Amino acid sequence: MEILYLMIICSVSLAVIFLIIFIIGARKGQFEDDESPAVRILFDDEVKTEKETKTPGNKKE
């Protein structure tokens, strides 16, 4: 029966630690921008032209 009390104390302590870490993260603004990472993947990268990709040592003939 004593192990049950020990396990309850450990689980409640761990839950309190996670709650404190969550509150600190929320106050510092960790969860403020939740939309832009999902939308950022939809934007295309800039298309490079052939002149930009050529280097002096890489000449195409």
C-alpha distance matrix in Angstrom:
0.0 3.8 5.4 5.3 6.9 9.0 10.2 11.1 13.0 14.7 15.8 17.2 18.9 20.4 21.6 23.2 24.9 26.4 27.5 29.3 30.9 32.1 33.6 35.4 36.8 37.9 39.7 41.5 42.8 41.0 40.9 44.4 46.4 44.7 48.0 50.3 48.4 48.6 52.3 53.3 53.1 55.8 58.4 60.7 61.4 65.0 67.3 69.0 72.7 74.4 76.0 72.7 71.2 74.3 74.3 77.4 76.3 75.4 78.7 79.1 82.6
3.8 0.0 3.8 5.3 5.2 6.3 8.7 10.0 10.8 12.5 14.4 15.7 16.7 18.5 20.2 21.4 22.8 24.6 25.9 27.3 29.0 30.5 31.8 33.4 35.0 36.3 37.9 39.6 41.2 39.4 39.6 43.1 45.3 43.9 47.2 49.4 47.5 47.9 51.6 52.4 52.4 55.2 57.7 60.0 60.5 64.0 66.4 67.9 71.6 73.3 74.7 71.3 70.0 73.0 72.8 75.9 74.8 74.0 77.4 78.0 81.5
5.4 3.8 0.0 3.8 5.4 4.9 6.1 8.6 9.8 10.4 12.1 14.2 15.1 16.3 18.2 19.9 20.9 22.4 24.1 25.7 26.9 28.4 30.2 31.6 32.9 34.4 36.2 37.6 39.1 37.1 37.3 40.9 42.8 41.3 44.6 46.6 44.6 45.0 48.7 49.5 49.3 52.1 54.6 56.8 57.3 60.8 63.1 64.6 68.3 69.9 71.4 68.0 66.6 69.5 69.4 72.5 71.4 70.5 73.9 74.5 78.0
5.3 5.3 3.8 0.0 3.8 5.4 5.1 6.2 8.6 9.9 10.6 12.3 14.1 15.3 16.5 18.3 20.0 21.2 22.4 24.4 25.9 26.9 28.6 30.4 31.6 32.8 34.7 36.4 37.7 35.7 35.6 39.1 41.1 39.5 42.7 45.0 43.1 43.3 47.0 48.0 47.9 50.6 53.2 55.5 56.2 59.8 62.1 63.9 67.6 69.3 70.9 67.6 66.2 69.3 69.4 72.5 71.6 70.6 73.9 74.3 77.8
6.9 5.2 5.4 3.8 0.0 3.8 5.5 5.1 6.2 8.6 10.0 10.7 12.2 14.2 15.4 16.6 18.4 20.1 21.1 22.6 24.5 25.8 27.0 28.8 30.4 31.5 33.1 34.9 36.5 34.8 34.9 38.3 40.6 39.2 42.6 44.9 43.2 43.7 47.3 48.2 48.4 51.1 53.6 56.0 56.7 60.1 62.6 64.3 68.1 69.9 71.3 67.9 66.7 69.9 69.8 73.0 72.1 71.3 74.6 75.2 78.8
9.0 6.3 4.9 5.4 3.8 0.0 3.8 5.5 5.2 6.2 8.6 10.0 10.5 12.3 14.3 15.4 16.5 18.5 20.0 21.2 22.7 24.4 25.8 27.2 28.8 30.3 31.8 33.3 35.0 33.2 33.6 37.1 39.3 38.1 41.5 43.5 41.6 42.3 46.0 46.7 46.8 49.7 52.0 54.3 54.7 58.1 60.6 62.1 65.9 67.6 68.9 65.5 64.3 67.3 67.1 70.2 69.3 68.5 71.9 72.6 76.2
10.2 8.7 6.1 5.1 5.5 3.8 0.0 3.8 5.4 5.0 6.1 8.5 9.8 10.5 12.2 14.2 15.3 16.5 18.2 20.0 21.1 22.4 24.3 25.8 27.0 28.4 30.3 31.8 33.1 31.1 31.2 34.8 36.8 35.3 38.6 40.7 38.8 39.3 42.9 43.7 43.7 46.5 49.0 51.2 51.8 55.3 57.7 59.3 63.0 64.8 66.3 62.9 61.6 64.7 64.7 67.8 66.9 66.0 69.3 69.9 73.4
11.1 10.0 8.6 6.2 5.1 5.5 3.8 0.0 3.8 5.5 5.2 6.1 8.4 9.9 10.6 12.2 14.2 15.4 16.4 18.3 20.1 21.0 22.5 24.4 25.8 26.8 28.6 30.5 31.7 30.0 29.9 33.3 35.6 34.1 37.5 39.8 38.2 38.6 42.2 43.2 43.4 46.1 48.5 51.1 51.8 55.2 57.8 59.6 63.3 65.3 66.7 63.3 62.2 65.4 65.5 68.7 68.0 67.1 70.3 70.9 74.4
13.0 10.8 9.8 8.6 6.2 5.2 5.4 3.8 0.0 3.8 5.6 5.3 6.0 8.6 9.9 10.6 12.3 14.3 15.3 16.5 18.5 20.0 21.1 22.6 24.4 25.7 27.1 28.9 30.6 29.0 29.4 32.7 35.1 34.1 37.6 39.7 38.2 39.0 42.5 43.3 43.7 46.5 48.7 51.3 51.7 55.1 57.8 59.4 63.2 65.1 66.4 62.9 61.9 65.1 65.0 68.1 67.5 66.7 70.0 70.8 74.4
14.7 12.5 10.4 9.9 8.6 6.2 5.0 5.5 3.8 0.0 3.8 5.6 5.1 6.1 8.6 9.9 10.6 12.4 14.2 15.4 16.6 18.4 20.0 21.3 22.7 24.3 25.9 27.3 29.0 27.1 27.6 31.1 33.3 32.2 35.7 37.6 35.7 36.6 40.2 40.8 41.1 44.0 46.2 48.5 48.9 52.3 54.9 56.4 60.1 62.0 63.2 59.7 58.7 61.7 61.6 64.7 64.0 63.2 66.6 67.3 70.9
15.8 14.4 12.1 10.6 10.0 8.6 6.1 5.2 5.6 3.8 0.0 3.8 5.4 5.1 6.1 8.6 9.9 10.6 12.2 14.3 15.4 16.4 18.3 20.1 21.1 22.4 24.4 26.0 27.2 25.2 25.3 28.8 30.9 29.5 32.9 35.0 33.3 33.9 37.5 38.3 38.6 41.3 43.7 46.1 46.7 50.2 52.8 54.5 58.2 60.2 61.6 58.1 57.1 60.3 60.4 63.6 62.9 62.0 65.3 65.8 69.4
17.2 15.7 14.2 12.3 10.7 10.0 8.5 6.1 5.3 5.6 3.8 0.0 3.8 5.4 5.0 6.2 8.7 9.9 10.4 12.3 14.3 15.2 16.4 18.4 20.0 20.9 22.5 24.5 25.9 24.4 24.4 27.7 30.2 29.0 32.6 34.8 33.4 34.2 37.6 38.6 39.2 41.8 44.1 46.7 47.4 50.7 53.5 55.3 59.1 61.2 62.5 59.0 58.2 61.4 61.5 64.8 64.4 63.5 66.7 67.3 70.9
18.9 16.7 15.1 14.1 12.2 10.5 9.8 8.4 6.0 5.1 5.4 3.8 0.0 3.8 5.4 5.1 6.3 8.8 9.8 10.6 12.5 14.3 15.4 16.7 18.5 20.0 21.3 22.9 24.7 23.3 23.9 27.2 29.7 29.0 32.6 34.5 33.1 34.2 37.6 38.2 38.9 41.8 43.8 46.3 46.7 49.9 52.8 54.3 58.1 60.2 61.2 57.7 56.9 60.1 60.0 63.1 62.7 62.0 65.3 66.1 69.8
20.4 18.5 16.3 15.3 14.2 12.3 10.5 9.9 8.6 6.1 5.1 5.4 3.8 0.0 3.8 5.4 5.1 6.3 8.6 9.9 10.7 12.3 14.3 15.5 16.6 18.4 20.2 21.4 22.9 21.0 21.5 25.1 27.2 26.3 29.9 31.7 30.0 31.1 34.5 35.1 35.6 38.5 40.6 43.0 43.3 46.7 49.4 51.0 54.7 56.7 57.9 54.4 53.5 56.7 56.6 59.8 59.3 58.5 61.8 62.6 66.2
21.6 20.2 18.2 16.5 15.4 14.3 12.2 10.6 9.9 8.6 6.1 5.0 5.4 3.8 0.0 3.8 5.4 5.2 6.1 8.7 9.9 10.5 12.3 14.3 15.3 16.3 18.4 20.1 21.2 19.5 19.5 22.9 25.2 24.2 27.7 29.9 28.5 29.3 32.7 33.6 34.3 37.0 39.1 41.8 42.4 45.7 48.6 50.4 54.1 56.3 57.6 54.1 53.4 56.7 56.8 60.1 59.8 58.9 62.0 62.7 66.3
23.2 21.4 19.9 18.3 16.6 15.4 14.2 12.2 10.6 9.9 8.6 6.2 5.1 5.4 3.8 0.0 3.8 5.5 5.0 6.2 8.6 9.8 10.5 12.3 14.2 15.2 16.5 18.5 20.1 19.0 19.4 22.5 25.3 24.7 28.4 30.4 29.3 30.5 33.8 34.5 35.6 38.3 40.1 42.9 43.4 46.6 49.6 51.3 55.1 57.3 58.4 54.8 54.3 57.6 57.6 60.8 60.7 59.9 63.1 63.9 67.6
24.9 22.8 20.9 20.0 18.4 16.5 15.3 14.2 12.3 10.6 9.9 8.7 6.3 5.1 5.4 3.8 0.0 3.8 5.4 5.2 6.3 8.6 10.0 10.7 12.4 14.3 15.6 16.8 18.7 17.2 18.3 21.5 24.1 23.7 27.5 29.1 27.8 29.3 32.5 32.9 33.9 36.8 38.5 41.1 41.3 44.4 47.4 48.9 52.6 54.8 55.7 52.1 51.6 54.7 54.6 57.8 57.5 56.9 60.2 61.1 64.8
26.4 24.6 22.4 21.2 20.1 18.5 16.5 15.4 14.3 12.4 10.6 9.9 8.8 6.3 5.2 5.5 3.8 0.0 3.8 5.4 5.1 6.1 8.6 9.9 10.5 12.2 14.3 15.5 16.7 14.8 15.3 18.8 21.1 20.4 24.1 25.8 24.4 25.7 29.0 29.5 30.5 33.3 35.2 37.8 38.2 41.4 44.3 46.0 49.7 52.0 53.0 49.5 48.9 52.2 52.3 55.5 55.4 54.5 57.7 58.5 62.2
27.5 25.9 24.1 22.4 21.1 20.0 18.2 16.4 15.3 14.2 12.2 10.4 9.8 8.6 6.1 5.0 5.4 3.8 0.0 3.8 5.5 5.0 6.2 8.6 9.9 10.4 12.3 14.3 15.5 14.3 14.5 17.6 20.3 19.8 23.5 25.6 24.7 26.0 29.0 29.9 31.1 33.7 35.5 38.4 39.0 42.1 45.2 47.0 50.8 53.2 54.2 50.8 50.4 53.8 54.0 57.3 57.3 56.5 59.5 60.2 63.9
29.3 27.3 25.7 24.4 22.6 21.2 20.0 18.3 16.5 15.4 14.3 12.3 10.6 9.9 8.7 6.2 5.2 5.4 3.8 0.0 3.8 5.4 5.1 6.2 8.6 9.9 10.7 12.4 14.5 13.7 14.8 17.6 20.6 20.8 24.6 26.2 25.5 27.2 30.1 30.5 32.1 34.8 36.2 39.0 39.3 42.2 45.4 47.1 50.8 53.2 54.0 50.4 50.2 53.5 53.4 56.6 56.7 56.1 59.2 60.2 63.9
30.9 29.0 26.9 25.9 24.5 22.7 21.1 20.1 18.5 16.6 15.4 14.3 12.5 10.7 9.9 8.6 6.3 5.1 5.5 3.8 0.0 3.8 5.5 5.2 6.2 8.6 10.0 10.8 12.6 11.1 12.6 15.7 18.3 18.4 22.2 23.6 22.5 24.4 27.4 27.5 28.9 31.9 33.2 35.8 35.9 38.9 42.0 43.6 47.3 49.7 50.4 46.8 46.5 49.8 49.7 52.9 53.0 52.4 55.5 56.5 60.2
32.1 30.5 28.4 26.9 25.8 24.4 22.4 21.0 20.0 18.4 16.4 15.2 14.3 12.3 10.5 9.8 8.6 6.1 5.0 5.4 3.8 0.0 3.8 5.5 5.1 6.1 8.6 10.0 10.7 9.3 9.7 13.0 15.6 15.5 19.3 21.0 20.2 21.8 24.7 25.3 26.8 29.5 31.0 33.9 34.3 37.3 40.5 42.3 46.1 48.6 49.5 46.0 45.8 49.2 49.4 52.7 52.9 52.1 55.1 55.8 59.5
33.6 31.8 30.2 28.6 27.0 25.8 24.3 22.5 21.1 20.0 18.3 16.4 15.4 14.3 12.3 10.5 10.0 8.6 6.2 5.1 5.5 3.8 0.0 3.8 5.4 5.1 6.2 8.6 10.0 9.9 10.6 12.9 16.2 16.7 20.4 22.2 22.0 23.7 26.3 26.9 28.8 31.3 32.6 35.6 36.1 38.9 42.2 44.1 47.8 50.4 51.2 47.6 47.7 51.1 51.3 54.5 55.0 54.2 57.2 58.0 61.7
35.4 33.4 31.6 30.4 28.8 27.2 25.8 24.4 22.6 21.3 20.1 18.4 16.7 15.5 14.3 12.3 10.7 9.9 8.6 6.2 5.2 5.5 3.8 0.0 3.8 5.5 5.2 6.3 8.8 8.9 10.8 13.0 16.1 17.2 20.9 22.0 21.7 24.0 26.4 26.5 28.5 31.2 32.2 35.0 35.0 37.7 41.1 42.6 46.3 48.9 49.4 45.8 45.9 49.2 49.1 52.3 52.7 52.2 55.2 56.3 60.0
36.8 35.0 32.9 31.6 30.4 28.8 27.0 25.8 24.4 22.7 21.1 20.0 18.5 16.6 15.3 14.2 12.4 10.5 9.9 8.6 6.2 5.1 5.4 3.8 0.0 3.8 5.5 5.2 6.4 5.3 7.4 10.0 12.7 13.7 17.4 18.4 17.9 20.3 22.7 22.8 24.7 27.5 28.4 31.3 31.4 34.1 37.4 39.1 42.8 45.4 46.0 42.4 42.5 45.8 45.9 49.2 49.6 49.0 51.9 52.9 56.6
37.9 36.3 34.4 32.8 31.5 30.3 28.4 26.8 25.7 24.3 22.4 20.9 20.0 18.4 16.3 15.2 14.3 12.2 10.4 9.9 8.6 6.1 5.1 5.5 3.8 0.0 3.8 5.5 5.3 5.6 6.0 7.9 11.3 12.3 16.0 17.5 17.7 19.7 21.9 22.5 24.7 27.0 28.1 31.2 31.6 34.4 37.8 39.7 43.3 46.2 46.8 43.4 43.6 47.1 47.4 50.8 51.4 50.6 53.4 54.2 57.9
39.7 37.9 36.2 34.7 33.1 31.8 30.3 28.6 27.1 25.9 24.4 22.5 21.3 20.2 18.4 16.5 15.6 14.3 12.3 10.7 10.0 8.6 6.2 5.2 5.5 3.8 0.0 3.8 5.5 7.6 8.9 9.6 13.2 15.0 18.4 19.6 20.1 22.4 24.2 24.6 27.1 29.4 30.1 33.1 33.4 35.8 39.4 41.1 44.7 47.5 47.9 44.4 44.9 48.3 48.5 51.7 52.4 51.9 54.6 55.6 59.4
41.5 39.6 37.6 36.4 34.9 33.3 31.8 30.5 28.9 27.3 26.0 24.5 22.9 21.4 20.1 18.5 16.8 15.5 14.3 12.4 10.8 10.0 8.6 6.3 5.2 5.5 3.8 0.0 3.8 5.8 8.5 9.1 12.0 14.3 17.6 18.0 18.4 21.2 22.8 22.6 25.2 27.7 28.0 30.9 30.8 33.1 36.6 38.2 41.7 44.5 44.8 41.2 41.7 45.0 45.0 48.2 49.0 48.5 51.3 52.4 56.2
42.8 41.2 39.1 37.7 36.5 35.0 33.1 31.7 30.6 29.0 27.2 25.9 24.7 22.9 21.2 20.1 18.7 16.7 15.5 14.5 12.6 10.7 10.0 8.8 6.4 5.3 5.5 3.8 0.0 3.8 5.5 5.3 8.3 10.7 13.9 14.5 15.2 17.8 19.3 19.4 22.1 24.3 24.8 27.8 28.0 30.4 33.9 35.7 39.3 42.2 42.6 39.2 39.7 43.1 43.5 46.7 47.6 46.9 49.6 50.5 54.2
41.0 39.4 37.1 35.7 34.8 33.2 31.1 30.0 29.0 27.1 25.2 24.4 23.3 21.0 19.5 19.0 17.2 14.8 14.3 13.7 11.1 9.3 9.9 8.9 5.3 5.6 7.6 5.8 3.8 0.0 3.8 5.8 7.8 9.3 12.8 13.3 13.1 15.7 17.8 17.7 20.0 22.6 23.3 26.2 26.4 29.1 32.5 34.3 37.9 40.7 41.3 37.8 38.0 41.5 41.8 45.2 45.8 45.0 47.7 48.6 52.3
40.9 39.6 37.3 35.6 34.9 33.6 31.2 29.9 29.4 27.6 25.3 24.4 23.9 21.5 19.5 19.4 18.3 15.3 14.5 14.8 12.6 9.7 10.6 10.8 7.4 6.0 8.9 8.5 5.5 3.8 0.0 3.8 5.9 6.4 10.1 11.6 11.8 13.7 15.8 16.5 18.8 21.0 22.2 25.3 26.0 28.9 32.3 34.4 38.0 40.9 41.8 38.5 38.7 42.3 42.9 46.4 47.1 46.0 48.6 49.1 52.8
44.4 43.1 40.9 39.1 38.3 37.1 34.8 33.3 32.7 31.1 28.8 27.7 27.2 25.1 22.9 22.5 21.5 18.8 17.6 17.6 15.7 13.0 12.9 13.0 10.0 7.9 9.6 9.1 5.3 5.8 3.8 0.0 3.8 6.1 9.0 10.3 11.6 13.6 14.9 15.7 18.5 20.3 21.0 24.4 25.1 27.7 31.2 33.4 37.0 40.0 40.8 37.5 38.1 41.7 42.5 45.9 46.9 45.8 48.2 48.8 52.4
46.4 45.3 42.8 41.1 40.6 39.3 36.8 35.6 35.1 33.3 30.9 30.2 29.7 27.2 25.2 25.3 24.1 21.1 20.3 20.6 18.3 15.6 16.2 16.1 12.7 11.3 13.2 12.0 8.3 7.8 5.9 3.8 0.0 3.8 5.8 6.5 8.1 10.2 11.2 11.9 14.8 16.5 17.2 20.6 21.5 24.1 27.5 29.9 33.4 36.5 37.4 34.2 34.7 38.4 39.4 42.9 43.9 42.6 44.9 45.4 48.9
44.7 43.9 41.3 39.5 39.2 38.1 35.3 34.1 34.1 32.2 29.5 29.0 29.0 26.3 24.2 24.7 23.7 20.4 19.8 20.8 18.4 15.5 16.7 17.2 13.7 12.3 15.0 14.3 10.7 9.3 6.4 6.1 3.8 0.0 3.8 6.1 6.8 7.8 9.8 11.2 13.4 15.1 16.6 20.0 21.4 24.4 27.6 30.1 33.7 36.7 37.9 34.9 35.1 38.8 40.0 43.6 44.4 42.9 45.2 45.4 48.9
48.0 47.2 44.6 42.7 42.6 41.5 38.6 37.5 37.6 35.7 32.9 32.6 32.6 29.9 27.7 28.4 27.5 24.1 23.5 24.6 22.2 19.3 20.4 20.9 17.4 16.0 18.4 17.6 13.9 12.8 10.1 9.0 5.8 3.8 0.0 3.8 5.8 5.7 6.5 8.8 11.1 12.0 13.6 17.2 19.0 21.9 25.0 27.9 31.3 34.4 35.8 33.0 33.3 37.1 38.5 42.2 43.2 41.4 43.5 43.4 46.8
50.3 49.4 46.6 45.0 44.9 43.5 40.7 39.8 39.7 37.6 35.0 34.8 34.5 31.7 29.9 30.4 29.1 25.8 25.6 26.2 23.6 21.0 22.2 22.0 18.4 17.5 19.6 18.0 14.5 13.3 11.6 10.3 6.5 6.1 3.8 0.0 3.8 5.4 5.0 5.7 8.8 10.1 10.8 14.3 15.7 18.5 21.8 24.4 27.9 31.0 32.3 29.3 29.8 33.6 35.0 38.6 39.6 38.0 40.1 40.1 43.6
48.4 47.5 44.6 43.1 43.2 41.6 38.8 38.2 38.2 35.7 33.3 33.4 33.1 30.0 28.5 29.3 27.8 24.4 24.7 25.5 22.5 20.2 22.0 21.7 17.9 17.7 20.1 18.4 15.2 13.1 11.8 11.6 8.1 6.8 5.8 3.8 0.0 3.8 5.5 5.2 7.0 9.6 10.8 13.8 14.9 18.1 21.1 23.6 27.2 30.1 31.5 28.5 28.5 32.2 33.5 37.2 37.9 36.2 38.5 38.6 42.1
48.6 47.9 45.0 43.3 43.7 42.3 39.3 38.6 39.0 36.6 33.9 34.2 34.2 31.1 29.3 30.5 29.3 25.7 26.0 27.2 24.4 21.8 23.7 24.0 20.3 19.7 22.4 21.2 17.8 15.7 13.7 13.6 10.2 7.8 5.7 5.4 3.8 0.0 3.8 5.7 6.2 7.9 10.3 13.5 15.4 18.8 21.5 24.3 27.8 30.7 32.4 29.7 29.5 33.3 34.9 38.7 39.3 37.3 39.4 39.1 42.5
52.3 51.6 48.7 47.0 47.3 46.0 42.9 42.2 42.5 40.2 37.5 37.6 37.6 34.5 32.7 33.8 32.5 29.0 29.0 30.1 27.4 24.7 26.3 26.4 22.7 21.9 24.2 22.8 19.3 17.8 15.8 14.9 11.2 9.8 6.5 5.0 5.5 3.8 0.0 3.8 5.5 5.5 7.4 11.0 13.3 16.4 19.1 22.2 25.5 28.6 30.3 27.8 28.0 31.8 33.6 37.4 38.3 36.3 38.1 37.7 41.0
53.3 52.4 49.5 48.0 48.2 46.7 43.7 43.2 43.3 40.8 38.3 38.6 38.2 35.1 33.6 34.5 32.9 29.5 29.9 30.5 27.5 25.3 26.9 26.5 22.8 22.5 24.6 22.6 19.4 17.7 16.5 15.7 11.9 11.2 8.8 5.7 5.2 5.7 3.8 0.0 3.8 5.4 5.7 8.8 10.3 13.4 16.4 19.2 22.7 25.7 27.2 24.5 24.7 28.5 30.1 33.9 34.8 32.9 34.8 34.7 38.1
53.1 52.4 49.3 47.9 48.4 46.8 43.7 43.4 43.7 41.1 38.6 39.2 38.9 35.6 34.3 35.6 33.9 30.5 31.1 32.1 28.9 26.8 28.8 28.5 24.7 24.7 27.1 25.2 22.1 20.0 18.8 18.5 14.8 13.4 11.1 8.8 7.0 6.2 5.5 3.8 0.0 3.8 5.6 7.7 9.5 13.1 15.5 18.3 21.8 24.5 26.5 23.9 23.5 27.3 29.2 33.0 33.6 31.4 33.4 33.0 36.3
55.8 55.2 52.1 50.6 51.1 49.7 46.5 46.1 46.5 44.0 41.3 41.8 41.8 38.5 37.0 38.3 36.8 33.3 33.7 34.8 31.9 29.5 31.3 31.2 27.5 27.0 29.4 27.7 24.3 22.6 21.0 20.3 16.5 15.1 12.0 10.1 9.6 7.9 5.5 5.4 3.8 0.0 3.8 6.5 9.5 12.7 14.8 18.1 21.2 24.2 26.3 24.1 24.0 27.8 30.0 33.8 34.7 32.3 33.8 33.1 36.2
58.4 57.7 54.6 53.2 53.6 52.0 49.0 48.5 48.7 46.2 43.7 44.1 43.8 40.6 39.1 40.1 38.5 35.2 35.5 36.2 33.2 31.0 32.6 32.2 28.4 28.1 30.1 28.0 24.8 23.3 22.2 21.0 17.2 16.6 13.6 10.8 10.8 10.3 7.4 5.7 5.6 3.8 0.0 3.8 6.6 9.4 11.9 15.2 18.3 21.5 23.3 21.0 21.4 25.2 27.4 31.1 32.3 30.0 31.5 30.9 34.1
60.7 60.0 56.8 55.5 56.0 54.3 51.2 51.1 51.3 48.5 46.1 46.7 46.3 43.0 41.8 42.9 41.1 37.8 38.4 39.0 35.8 33.9 35.6 35.0 31.3 31.2 33.1 30.9 27.8 26.2 25.3 24.4 20.6 20.0 17.2 14.3 13.8 13.5 11.0 8.8 7.7 6.5 3.8 0.0 3.8 6.5 8.3 11.7 14.8 17.9 19.9 17.8 18.0 21.7 24.1 27.9 29.0 26.6 27.9 27.2 30.3
61.4 60.5 57.3 56.2 56.7 54.7 51.8 51.8 51.7 48.9 46.7 47.4 46.7 43.3 42.4 43.4 41.3 38.2 39.0 39.3 35.9 34.3 36.1 35.0 31.4 31.6 33.4 30.8 28.0 26.4 26.0 25.1 21.5 21.4 19.0 15.7 14.9 15.4 13.3 10.3 9.5 9.5 6.6 3.8 0.0 3.8 6.3 9.0 12.4 15.5 17.1 14.6 14.8 18.7 20.8 24.5 25.7 23.5 25.0 24.8 28.1
65.0 64.0 60.8 59.8 60.1 58.1 55.3 55.2 55.1 52.3 50.2 50.7 49.9 46.7 45.7 46.6 44.4 41.4 42.1 42.2 38.9 37.3 38.9 37.7 34.1 34.4 35.8 33.1 30.4 29.1 28.9 27.7 24.1 24.4 21.9 18.5 18.1 18.8 16.4 13.4 13.1 12.7 9.4 6.5 3.8 0.0 3.8 6.3 9.4 12.8 14.1 11.8 12.8 16.4 18.7 22.3 24.0 21.9 23.0 22.8 26.0
67.3 66.4 63.1 62.1 62.6 60.6 57.7 57.8 57.8 54.9 52.8 53.5 52.8 49.4 48.6 49.6 47.4 44.3 45.2 45.4 42.0 40.5 42.2 41.1 37.4 37.8 39.4 36.6 33.9 32.5 32.3 31.2 27.5 27.6 25.0 21.8 21.1 21.5 19.1 16.4 15.5 14.8 11.9 8.3 6.3 3.8 0.0 3.8 6.5 9.7 11.6 10.1 10.6 14.1 16.9 20.5 22.0 19.5 20.3 19.7 22.7
69.0 67.9 64.6 63.9 64.3 62.1 59.3 59.6 59.4 56.4 54.5 55.3 54.3 51.0 50.4 51.3 48.9 46.0 47.0 47.1 43.6 42.3 44.1 42.6 39.1 39.7 41.1 38.2 35.7 34.3 34.4 33.4 29.9 30.1 27.9 24.4 23.6 24.3 22.2 19.2 18.3 18.1 15.2 11.7 9.0 6.3 3.8 0.0 3.8 6.7 8.2 6.3 7.0 10.4 13.2 16.7 18.4 16.1 16.8 16.6 19.8
72.7 71.6 68.3 67.6 68.1 65.9 63.0 63.3 63.2 60.1 58.2 59.1 58.1 54.7 54.1 55.1 52.6 49.7 50.8 50.8 47.3 46.1 47.8 46.3 42.8 43.3 44.7 41.7 39.3 37.9 38.0 37.0 33.4 33.7 31.3 27.9 27.2 27.8 25.5 22.7 21.8 21.2 18.3 14.8 12.4 9.4 6.5 3.8 0.0 3.8 5.5 5.5 6.7 9.1 12.4 15.5 17.5 15.0 15.0 14.4 17.2
74.4 73.3 69.9 69.3 69.9 67.6 64.8 65.3 65.1 62.0 60.2 61.2 60.2 56.7 56.3 57.3 54.8 52.0 53.2 53.2 49.7 48.6 50.4 48.9 45.4 46.2 47.5 44.5 42.2 40.7 40.9 40.0 36.5 36.7 34.4 31.0 30.1 30.7 28.6 25.7 24.5 24.2 21.5 17.9 15.5 12.8 9.7 6.7 3.8 0.0 3.8 5.5 5.3 6.4 10.1 12.9 14.6 11.8 11.4 10.7 13.5
76.0 74.7 71.4 70.9 71.3 68.9 66.3 66.7 66.4 63.2 61.6 62.5 61.2 57.9 57.6 58.4 55.7 53.0 54.2 54.0 50.4 49.5 51.2 49.4 46.0 46.8 47.9 44.8 42.6 41.3 41.8 40.8 37.4 37.9 35.8 32.3 31.5 32.4 30.3 27.2 26.5 26.3 23.3 19.9 17.1 14.1 11.6 8.2 5.5 3.8 0.0 3.8 5.6 5.5 8.5 10.8 13.3 11.5 10.9 11.2 13.9
72.7 71.3 68.0 67.6 67.9 65.5 62.9 63.3 62.9 59.7 58.1 59.0 57.7 54.4 54.1 54.8 52.1 49.5 50.8 50.4 46.8 46.0 47.6 45.8 42.4 43.4 44.4 41.2 39.2 37.8 38.5 37.5 34.2 34.9 33.0 29.3 28.5 29.7 27.8 24.5 23.9 24.1 21.0 17.8 14.6 11.8 10.1 6.3 5.5 5.5 3.8 0.0 3.8 5.7 7.9 11.0 13.3 11.8 12.4 13.3 16.5
71.2 70.0 66.6 66.2 66.7 64.3 61.6 62.2 61.9 58.7 57.1 58.2 56.9 53.5 53.4 54.3 51.6 48.9 50.4 50.2 46.5 45.8 47.7 45.9 42.5 43.6 44.9 41.7 39.7 38.0 38.7 38.1 34.7 35.1 33.3 29.8 28.5 29.5 28.0 24.7 23.5 24.0 21.4 18.0 14.8 12.8 10.6 7.0 6.7 5.3 5.6 3.8 0.0 3.8 6.5 10.1 11.4 9.2 10.4 11.1 14.7
74.3 73.0 69.5 69.3 69.9 67.3 64.7 65.4 65.1 61.7 60.3 61.4 60.1 56.7 56.7 57.6 54.7 52.2 53.8 53.5 49.8 49.2 51.1 49.2 45.8 47.1 48.3 45.0 43.1 41.5 42.3 41.7 38.4 38.8 37.1 33.6 32.2 33.3 31.8 28.5 27.3 27.8 25.2 21.7 18.7 16.4 14.1 10.4 9.1 6.4 5.5 5.7 3.8 0.0 3.8 6.8 8.3 6.2 6.9 8.3 11.8
74.3 72.8 69.4 69.4 69.8 67.1 64.7 65.5 65.0 61.6 60.4 61.5 60.0 56.6 56.8 57.6 54.6 52.3 54.0 53.4 49.7 49.4 51.3 49.1 45.9 47.4 48.5 45.0 43.5 41.8 42.9 42.5 39.4 40.0 38.5 35.0 33.5 34.9 33.6 30.1 29.2 30.0 27.4 24.1 20.8 18.7 16.9 13.2 12.4 10.1 8.5 7.9 6.5 3.8 0.0 3.8 5.5 5.2 7.0 9.8 13.2
77.4 75.9 72.5 72.5 73.0 70.2 67.8 68.7 68.1 64.7 63.6 64.8 63.1 59.8 60.1 60.8 57.8 55.5 57.3 56.6 52.9 52.7 54.5 52.3 49.2 50.8 51.7 48.2 46.7 45.2 46.4 45.9 42.9 43.6 42.2 38.6 37.2 38.7 37.4 33.9 33.0 33.8 31.1 27.9 24.5 22.3 20.5 16.7 15.5 12.9 10.8 11.0 10.1 6.8 3.8 0.0 3.8 5.6 6.5 10.0 12.6
76.3 74.8 71.4 71.6 72.1 69.3 66.9 68.0 67.5 64.0 62.9 64.4 62.7 59.3 59.8 60.7 57.5 55.4 57.3 56.7 53.0 52.9 55.0 52.7 49.6 51.4 52.4 49.0 47.6 45.8 47.1 46.9 43.9 44.4 43.2 39.6 37.9 39.3 38.3 34.8 33.6 34.7 32.3 29.0 25.7 24.0 22.0 18.4 17.5 14.6 13.3 13.3 11.4 8.3 5.5 3.8 0.0 3.8 6.0 9.6 12.2
75.4 74.0 70.5 70.6 71.3 68.5 66.0 67.1 66.7 63.2 62.0 63.5 62.0 58.5 58.9 59.9 56.9 54.5 56.5 56.1 52.4 52.1 54.2 52.2 49.0 50.6 51.9 48.5 46.9 45.0 46.0 45.8 42.6 42.9 41.4 38.0 36.2 37.3 36.3 32.9 31.4 32.3 30.0 26.6 23.5 21.9 19.5 16.1 15.0 11.8 11.5 11.8 9.2 6.2 5.2 5.6 3.8 0.0 3.8 6.6 9.8
78.7 77.4 73.9 73.9 74.6 71.9 69.3 70.3 70.0 66.6 65.3 66.7 65.3 61.8 62.0 63.1 60.2 57.7 59.5 59.2 55.5 55.1 57.2 55.2 51.9 53.4 54.6 51.3 49.6 47.7 48.6 48.2 44.9 45.2 43.5 40.1 38.5 39.4 38.1 34.8 33.4 33.8 31.5 27.9 25.0 23.0 20.3 16.8 15.0 11.4 10.9 12.4 10.4 6.9 7.0 6.5 6.0 3.8 0.0 3.8 6.4
79.1 78.0 74.5 74.3 75.2 72.6 69.9 70.9 70.8 67.3 65.8 67.3 66.1 62.6 62.7 63.9 61.1 58.5 60.2 60.2 56.5 55.8 58.0 56.3 52.9 54.2 55.6 52.4 50.5 48.6 49.1 48.8 45.4 45.4 43.4 40.1 38.6 39.1 37.7 34.7 33.0 33.1 30.9 27.2 24.8 22.8 19.7 16.6 14.4 10.7 11.2 13.3 11.1 8.3 9.8 10.0 9.6 6.6 3.8 0.0 3.8
82.6 81.5 78.0 77.8 78.8 76.2 73.4 74.4 74.4 70.9 69.4 70.9 69.8 66.2 66.3 67.6 64.8 62.2 63.9 63.9 60.2 59.5 61.7 60.0 56.6 57.9 59.4 56.2 54.2 52.3 52.8 52.4 48.9 48.9 46.8 43.6 42.1 42.5 41.0 38.1 36.3 36.2 34.1 30.3 28.1 26.0 22.7 19.8 17.2 13.5 13.9 16.5 14.7 11.8 13.2 12.6 12.2 9.8 6.4 3.8 0.0
